[in-house]
Amino acid sequence: MSTTLAPAPQAAPAVPVPPRRRTRVLALPEARWALVSLLAFLAALPLDLGGAPAWTYGPLYAAAYAAGGWEPALAGLRALREKTLDVDLLMIVAALGAAAIGQVLDGALLIVIFATSGALEALATARTADSVRGLLDLAPTTATRVRDGGEETVPTADLAVGDLVLVRPGERIGADGTVVEGTGDVDQATITGESVPALKRPGDDVFAGTLNGTGALRVRVGRDPADSVIARIVTLVEEASRTKAPTQLFVEKIEQRYSVGVVVATLAVFGVPLAFGADLTDALLRAMTFMIVASPCAVVLATMPPLLSAVANAGRHGVLVKSAVAMERLGEIDAAALDKTGTLTEGTPEVTAVRPAAGRGVGEDALLALAAAAEHPSEHPLARAIVSAARARGLRVAPAEDFTAVPGRGVTAVVDGHTVHVGRAETPEGAETTVRVTRDGTLLGTLALTDRLRADAAPATAALTALTGTAPALLTGDHEAAAARVADATGLTDVRAGLLPEDKAEAVRERERAGRKVLFVGDGVNDAPALAAAHAGVAMGRAGSDLALETADAVVVRDELTAVPAVVRLSRRARRLVVQNLVVAGAFITVLVLWDLIGHLPLPLGVAGHEGSTVLVGLNGLRLLRERAWRPE
């Protein structure tokens, strides 16, 4: 059977989460026609069995045939006009053939079950789309825009990049952006899957559709609402539903030849016994039954539901998989390679050591506070790290005057009447960045900064090792010492440092030429060549950059490395369900065909077995929509 797949008070009433959009059964045309067919059949059946005149139940049977069969018949004829044989047409021909030999009730039963099966498939497909498209219901229709000191309520669709919006406690955020003022706990489980609200401060990213719990936030819109993460999830899943995985393409290629074979075999099942003197009605009934049970409806439905359900589930957990092809490829990998900066590390520096100079009379806190005061006006990542470190210690950051910054030289400012200079020092070892702090020309000490390792780096690499059987390789353009530090912390031994982007791509190709199917994980910018060269590529990044979406097979929106092995596991589960479906479909067809050829398979039982296997296979594929399908087994 074919399927188409101004700040407010801190407390405010919580906004209820909109219910997930669920397609009503009767909203589907397939379901409405199936219902009409069923009702007509149920009205005719007691009249027929009770011995009423044919004119009382005949029109009802005709209505059941017409209501349940006109759509698949039309689709089958259109396919035939394009020189392809649709399995829908085989079912209609079988039903009409049964009616032609007087088995009107059996033919009507086939039509009713066939139409009902089609309605269930349409409903399952719609529910798959609903599970992701329902995220759009979370995005508010209006937002409070701050302009010229005043506030105005505008449709979220009218927001533009650079607009400043006010999000009060209990309101949902209208667009992807960055917090510029305020602090609050934001429930972003709809995007990232986090069970606990995330604390958002100035500089933190927020997503459309997430719920602000406490504290008013002023957010600078960073992305057009139509291009938000939620909208991208929906777009990518819809695009995935239009792609076909290699397994599906193979099945469809075989289906055409198989369907022609079914027609030829049906003619043989009818003609051969007839030539040896069999009864015409019996021979035709057996042939019609054979055509029904041999049709590859369940086989056709075996592949796409599991893959699309996996794509939808991954999208709900913040992993955008571009297509069904990409989802299938993720499950095939047997080796992994990882970038360092922005992948195993957060890509942001942190102060790891404060080293006062001997004999200067300045302690660690005083040195850090002085450096933070001078760096406070700067937007440089090192400056933000120093200021954050001072605040984490609860230190007072004095105001700075006459601030100047010279690229490559550092910053200079007047703090408490003294000229303070903070600038980078040469560090031959390369594993850390050293910052010198001077006051009135006198060296007071140094600060050491390193790129912060992701908290989930070690668990993620361990999970990838377990999935592939080999530890991932570390491919980085950074210094050997910096790479070694990260490798030691994550248990990696295959390390290549100082690589240019093309060197990373060549390292991936080497492994591919050796017969491995490599998963490369990078940040989607300088890693683009390696992402493209790998068998499957995953880009890290909350923003989901355009380059990452173009190059990688999947993008981890929530920026958690553990999502990478999770989506690989999900893909492998989808592949296992595809195999299960093909085995189940093949077993049903084999048993029913042999039963019909060797023994006597009643037409109603053949119909029930054939359509039952089709529904079973479809529902089995939808198991991956469940929440627990994302979690480790």
Residue pairs with C-beta under 8 A, 6 or more apart in sequence:
1 72
1 87
1 88
1 91
1 114
1 117
1 118
1 121
1 297
1 300
1 301
1 614
2 75
2 86
2 87
2 88
2 300
3 121
3 122
3 125
3 300
3 301
3 304
3 618
4 125
5 125
5 241
5 304
5 305
5 308
6 151
6 166
6 216
7 166
7 168
7 182
7 216
8 168
8 169
8 216
9 169
10 169
10 214
10 215
11 169
11 214
12 168
12 169
12 170
12 171
13 170
14 170
14 211
14 213
15 170
15 171
15 172
15 211
17 138
17 211
18 134
18 137
18 138
19 137
20 130
20 131
20 134
20 137
21 130
21 133
21 134
21 137
22 127
22 130
22 134
23 123
23 126
23 127
23 130
25 31
25 119
25 123
26 32
26 35
28 119
28 122
28 123
28 126
29 71
30 71
30 115
30 118
30 119
30 121
30 122
31 119
31 122
31 123
33 67
33 68
33 70
33 71
33 115
33 119
34 67
34 68
34 112
34 115
34 116
34 118
34 119
35 119
36 63
36 67
36 68
37 63
37 64
37 65
37 67
37 68
37 69
37 111
37 112
37 115
38 64
38 68
38 112
38 115
38 116
40 60
40 61
40 63
40 64
40 67
41 60
41 61
41 64
41 108
41 109
41 111
41 112
43 57
43 60
44 57
44 58
44 60
44 61
44 64
44 108
45 57
45 105
47 56
47 57
47 60
48 57
48 61
48 105
58 104
61 104
61 105
61 108
64 108
64 111
64 112
65 95
65 96
65 99
65 107
65 108
65 111
67 115
68 111
68 112
68 114
68 115
69 92
69 95
69 111
69 114
69 115
71 118
72 86
72 88
72 89
72 91
72 92
72 114
72 115
72 118
73 88
73 89
73 92
75 86
75 88
75 89
76 86
76 88
76 89
76 90
76 92
77 89
79 85
79 86
79 88
79 89
80 86
80 89
84 256
85 256
85 259
85 260
85 263
86 259
87 255
87 259
87 295
87 296
87 297
87 300
90 259
90 262
90 263
90 291
90 292
90 295
91 110
91 114
91 292
91 295
91 297
92 111
93 291
94 107
94 110
94 288
94 289
94 291
94 292
95 107
95 108
95 110
95 111
95 114
96 107
97 107
97 284
97 287
97 288
97 291
98 104
98 106
98 107
98 110
98 285
98 288
98 603
99 107
99 108
100 284
101 280
101 281
101 284
101 285
101 288
102 281
103 285
103 288
103 603
106 603
106 604
106 607
109 603
109 604
109 607
110 292
110 603
110 607
113 607
113 608
113 611
114 607
114 611
116 611
117 297
117 611
117 614
117 615
120 615
120 618
121 301
121 614
121 615
121 618
124 305
124 618
124 619
124 622
125 305
127 622
127 625
128 305
128 308
128 309
128 312
128 622
128 625
129 237
129 238
129 241
129 312
131 312
131 313
131 316
131 625
132 233
132 234
132 237
132 312
132 315
132 316
133 234
133 237
135 190
135 209
135 230
135 233
135 234
135 316
136 209
136 230
136 231
136 234
138 172
138 190
138 209
138 210
138 230
139 156
139 172
139 174
139 208
139 209
139 225
139 228
139 230
140 156
140 171
140 172
140 173
140 174
140 209
141 155
141 156
142 153
142 154
142 155
142 156
142 174
143 153
143 154
143 155
143 156
143 159
143 165
143 167
143 174
143 175
144 151
144 152
144 153
144 165
144 166
144 167
144 168
145 151
145 152
145 153
145 154
145 159
145 163
145 164
145 165
145 166
146 164
146 165
146 166
146 218
147 163
147 164
151 166
156 174
156 175
156 208
156 225
157 225
157 226
159 165
159 174
159 175
159 221
159 224
159 225
160 221
160 224
161 221
161 222
161 223
161 224
162 220
162 221
163 175
163 220
163 221
164 180
164 218
164 219
164 220
164 221
165 173
165 174
165 175
165 177
165 218
165 219
165 221
166 216
166 217
166 218
166 219
167 173
167 174
167 184
167 212
167 216
167 217
167 218
167 219
168 212
168 216
169 184
169 212
169 213
169 214
169 215
169 216
170 211
170 212
170 213
171 211
171 212
172 209
172 210
172 211
172 212
173 186
173 206
173 207
173 208
173 209
173 210
173 211
173 212
173 217
173 219
174 208
174 225
175 208
175 219
175 221
175 222
175 223
175 224
175 225
175 228
176 205
176 206
176 207
176 208
176 221
176 222
176 223
176 228
176 229
176 543
177 205
177 206
177 219
177 220
177 221
177 222
177 223
178 203
178 204
178 205
178 206
178 219
178 220
178 222
179 200
179 201
179 202
179 203
179 204
179 205
179 206
179 217
179 218
179 219
180 202
180 218
180 219
180 220
181 202
181 217
181 218
182 202
182 215
182 216
182 217
182 218
183 199
183 200
183 201
183 202
183 215
183 217
184 199
184 200
184 212
184 213
184 214
184 215
184 216
184 217
185 197
185 198
185 199
185 200
185 212
185 213
185 214
185 215
186 197
186 198
186 199
186 200
186 206
186 210
186 211
186 212
186 213
186 217
187 197
187 210
187 211
187 213
188 194
188 197
188 198
188 206
188 207
188 210
188 211
189 195
190 209
190 210
190 230
190 316
191 207
191 209
191 210
191 229
191 230
191 318
191 557
191 558
192 198
192 317
192 318
192 557
192 558
192 560
193 316
193 317
193 318
193 558
193 630
194 558
197 213
198 204
200 206
200 217
203 384
205 222
205 542
205 543
206 217
206 219
207 228
207 229
207 230
208 225
208 228
208 229
208 230
208 231
209 228
209 230
222 543
223 543
225 231
229 318
229 544
229 557
232 320
232 544
232 549
233 315
233 316
233 320
233 557
234 315
236 311
236 315
236 320
236 321
236 322
237 308
237 311
237 312
237 315
239 322
239 323
240 307
240 308
240 311
240 321
240 322
240 323
240 324
240 326
240 327
241 308
241 311
241 324
243 323
243 324
243 325
244 252
244 304
244 324
244 325
245 303
245 304
245 307
245 324
245 325
245 327
245 328
246 325
246 328
247 303
247 328
247 578
248 303
248 304
248 307
248 324
251 299
251 300
251 302
251 303
251 582
252 300
255 296
255 299
255 300
258 296
258 299
259 295
259 296
262 291
262 294
262 295
262 296
263 291
265 290
265 294
266 287
266 288
266 290
266 291
266 294
267 287
269 283
269 286
269 287
269 290
269 596
269 597
270 283
270 284
270 286
270 287
271 283
273 282
273 283
273 286
274 280
274 283
285 603
286 596
286 600
288 603
289 596
289 601
289 602
289 603
289 606
290 593
290 596
290 597
292 603
292 606
292 607
292 610
293 589
293 592
293 593
293 595
293 596
293 601
293 606
293 609
293 610
294 589
294 592
294 593
295 610
296 585
296 589
297 610
297 611
297 613
297 614
298 581
298 584
298 585
298 588
298 589
298 610
298 613
298 614
298 616
298 617
299 582
299 585
299 586
299 589
301 581
301 585
301 614
301 617
301 618
301 621
302 578
302 581
302 582
302 584
302 585
302 617
302 621
303 578
303 581
303 582
304 324
304 621
305 617
305 618
305 620
305 621
305 622
306 573
306 574
306 575
306 577
306 578
306 581
306 620
306 621
306 623
306 624
307 324
307 327
307 328
307 574
307 578
308 324
308 621
309 574
309 621
309 622
309 623
309 624
309 625
309 629
310 321
310 327
310 570
310 571
310 573
310 574
310 624
310 629
311 321
311 323
311 324
311 327
312 625
313 570
313 624
313 625
313 626
313 629
313 630
314 320
314 321
314 327
314 554
314 567
314 570
314 630
315 321
317 558
317 563
317 566
317 630
318 556
318 557
318 558
318 560
318 563
319 554
319 555
319 556
319 557
319 558
319 563
319 566
319 567
320 544
320 549
320 554
320 555
320 557
321 327
321 330
321 553
321 554
321 567
322 549
322 552
322 553
322 554
323 553
326 536
326 553
326 554
327 571
327 574
328 571
328 574
328 575
329 535
329 536
329 553
329 571
330 519
330 536
330 538
330 553
330 554
330 567
330 568
330 571
331 568
331 571
331 572
331 574
331 575
332 517
332 535
332 536
332 575
333 467
333 468
333 517
333 518
333 519
333 535
333 536
333 568
334 468
334 469
334 470
334 516
334 517
335 468
335 470
335 472
335 473
335 511
335 516
335 517
335 518
335 519
336 464
336 468
336 472
336 473
336 518
336 519
336 520
336 521
337 472
337 473
337 474
337 475
337 504
337 507
337 508
337 511
337 518
337 519
337 520
337 521
337 530
337 534
338 344
338 461
338 472
338 473
338 474
338 475
338 492
338 520
338 521
338 522
339 475
339 476
339 504
339 520
339 521
339 522
339 523
339 527
339 530
340 451
340 474
340 475
340 476
340 478
340 482
340 483
340 486
341 347
341 451
341 476
341 477
341 478
341 523
342 522
342 523
342 540
342 541
343 521
343 522
343 523
343 527
343 540
343 561
344 453
344 454
344 457
344 461
344 474
344 486
344 490
344 561
345 451
345 452
345 453
345 454
345 457
345 486
346 451
346 452
346 453
346 454
347 451
347 523
348 381
348 384
348 385
348 451
348 452
349 381
349 382
349 385
349 433
349 449
349 450
349 451
349 452
350 385
350 388
350 389
350 449
350 450
350 451
350 452
351 368
351 385
351 386
351 388
351 389
351 447
351 448
351 449
352 432
352 448
352 449
352 450
353 432
353 447
353 448
354 364
354 367
354 368
354 445
354 447
354 448
355 445
355 446
355 447
355 448
356 362
356 363
356 364
356 366
356 367
356 444
356 445
357 443
357 444
357 445
357 446
360 442
360 443
360 444
360 445
362 370
362 444
362 445
365 393
365 395
367 437
367 444
367 445
367 447
368 386
368 389
368 390
368 393
368 395
368 447
369 390
369 395
369 396
369 397
369 398
370 415
370 420
370 437
370 439
370 444
371 386
371 390
371 420
371 422
371 435
371 437
371 447
372 386
372 387
372 389
372 390
372 391
372 395
372 397
373 397
373 398
373 399
373 400
373 413
373 415
373 416
373 420
374 400
374 403
374 411
374 412
374 413
374 415
374 420
374 421
374 422
374 437
375 382
375 383
375 386
375 387
375 411
375 422
376 383
376 387
376 397
376 399
376 400
377 400
377 403
377 411
377 413
378 384
378 403
378 405
378 411
380 405
380 411
382 424
382 433
382 435
382 449
383 411
385 449
386 422
386 435
386 447
386 449
387 397
390 397
391 397
398 415
398 416
399 415
400 413
400 414
400 415
400 420
401 413
401 414
401 415
402 412
402 413
402 414
403 411
403 412
403 413
404 411
404 412
404 413
405 411
405 412
406 412
408 424
409 423
410 421
410 422
410 423
410 424
410 435
410 436
411 421
411 422
411 423
412 419
412 420
412 421
412 422
413 419
413 420
414 420
418 439
418 440
419 439
419 440
419 441
420 437
420 438
420 439
421 436
421 437
421 438
422 435
422 436
422 437
422 438
423 435
423 436
424 433
424 434
424 435
424 436
425 434
425 435
425 436
425 446
426 434
427 433
427 434
429 479
429 481
430 478
430 479
430 480
430 481
430 482
431 450
431 479
431 481
431 482
431 484
431 485
432 448
432 449
432 450
432 482
433 448
433 449
433 450
434 446
434 447
434 448
434 449
435 446
435 447
435 448
435 449
436 443
436 446
437 443
437 444
437 445
437 446
437 447
438 444
450 482
450 485
451 482
453 486
453 489
453 490
454 460
454 561
456 560
456 561
456 562
457 486
457 489
457 490
457 561
458 489
458 490
458 491
459 562
460 561
460 562
460 564
460 565
461 471
461 472
461 490
461 491
461 492
462 491
463 562
463 565
463 632
464 471
464 472
464 519
464 564
464 565
464 568
465 471
465 472
465 491
466 565
467 565
467 568
467 569
467 572
468 519
471 491
471 492
471 493
471 494
472 492
472 494
473 492
473 494
473 495
473 496
473 507
473 511
474 483
474 486
474 487
474 490
474 492
474 494
474 495
474 496
475 496
475 499
475 503
475 504
475 507
475 508
475 520
475 530
476 482
476 483
476 486
476 495
476 496
476 497
476 498
476 499
477 497
477 498
477 499
477 500
477 501
477 504
477 526
478 497
478 498
479 497
479 498
480 495
480 497
480 498
482 497
483 495
483 496
483 497
484 495
484 497
486 492
487 493
487 495
496 503
496 507
499 507
501 526
501 527
501 528
501 529
501 530
502 529
504 520
504 522
504 527
504 529
504 530
505 529
505 530
505 532
505 533
506 533
507 530
508 518
508 520
508 530
508 533
508 534
509 533
511 518
512 518
512 533
512 534
512 535
517 535
517 536
518 534
518 535
518 536
519 534
519 535
519 536
519 537
519 538
519 564
519 568
520 527
520 530
520 531
520 533
520 534
520 536
520 537
520 538
521 537
521 538
521 539
521 540
521 561
521 564
522 528
522 530
522 531
522 537
522 538
522 539
522 540
522 552
523 539
523 540
523 541
523 548
524 531
524 539
524 540
524 541
524 545
524 547
524 548
524 551
524 552
524 555
525 545
525 547
525 548
527 539
528 547
528 548
528 551
530 537
531 537
531 538
531 539
531 548
531 551
531 552
532 551
536 553
536 554
537 551
537 552
537 553
537 554
538 552
538 553
538 554
538 555
538 556
538 564
538 567
539 545
539 548
539 549
539 551
539 552
539 554
539 555
539 556
540 555
540 556
540 559
540 561
541 548
541 555
541 556
541 557
541 559
542 557
542 558
542 559
544 555
544 557
548 555
549 555
554 567
556 563
556 564
566 630
566 631
566 632
569 632
569 633
570 624
570 629
570 630
573 624
573 629
574 624
577 620
577 621
577 623
577 624
578 621
580 620
581 617
581 620
581 621
584 613
584 616
584 617
584 620
585 613
585 617
588 609
588 610
588 612
588 613
589 613
591 609
592 601
592 606
592 609
592 610
595 601
596 606
623 629
